[in-house]
Amino acid sequence: MLDKLGTKGIVGVVCLLAGITLVAVQAPIVAAGIALVVAGMGLVAGGLAENVMKMFGMA
């Protein structure tokens, strides 16, 4: 998976985790909500990408 992300993707994941950690230090419940929203957005984006690839016959 890391080879598919590339350098920018890895830096993005690190920044994302650092931001959620920073929020979790001050407000753990808010951090949990943010993590759920980010995970949901990732699942939606993955589903959309998969469907588009199927439409073009790539998956």
C-alpha positions in Angstrom: 0.0 0.0 0.0 2.8 2.4 0.8 4.2 2.1 -2.7 0.9 3.2 -4.2 0.7 6.3 -2.0 4.0 7.8 -2.9 5.9 10.4 -0.9 3.1 13.0 -0.9 0.6 10.5 0.2 2.7 9.3 3.1 3.3 12.8 4.2 -0.4 13.5 4.0 -1.2 10.4 6.1 1.4 11.5 8.7 -0.1 15.0 8.8 -3.6 13.6 9.2 -2.6 11.4 12.1 -0.6 14.2 13.7 -3.6 16.5 13.5 -6.0 13.9 15.0 -3.5 13.2 17.7 -3.2 16.9 18.5 -7.0 17.2 18.8 -7.1 14.0 20.9 -4.9 15.5 23.5 -7.4 18.3 24.1 -10.7 16.7 23.3 -10.7 12.9 22.7 -14.4 12.7 21.8 -14.0 15.4 19.1 -10.9 13.5 17.8 -12.9 10.3 17.5 -15.6 12.2 15.5 -13.0 13.7 13.2 -11.4 10.2 12.7 -14.8 8.7 11.8 -15.5 11.5 9.3 -12.1 11.1 7.6 -12.5 7.3 7.5 -16.0 7.7 5.9 -14.7 10.2 3.3 -11.9 7.7 2.4 -14.5 4.9 2.0 -16.7 7.1 -0.2 -13.8 8.2 -2.3 -12.6 4.6 -2.7 -16.1 3.4 -3.7 -16.4 6.2 -6.3 -13.0 5.4 -7.8 -13.8 1.7 -8.0 -17.1 2.4 -9.7 -15.5 4.8 -12.2 -12.9 2.2 -13.0 -15.6 -0.4 -13.5 -17.4 1.9 -15.9 -14.3 2.2 -18.0 -13.6 -1.5 -17.8 -10.4 -1.3 -15.8 -11.5 -3.3 -12.8 
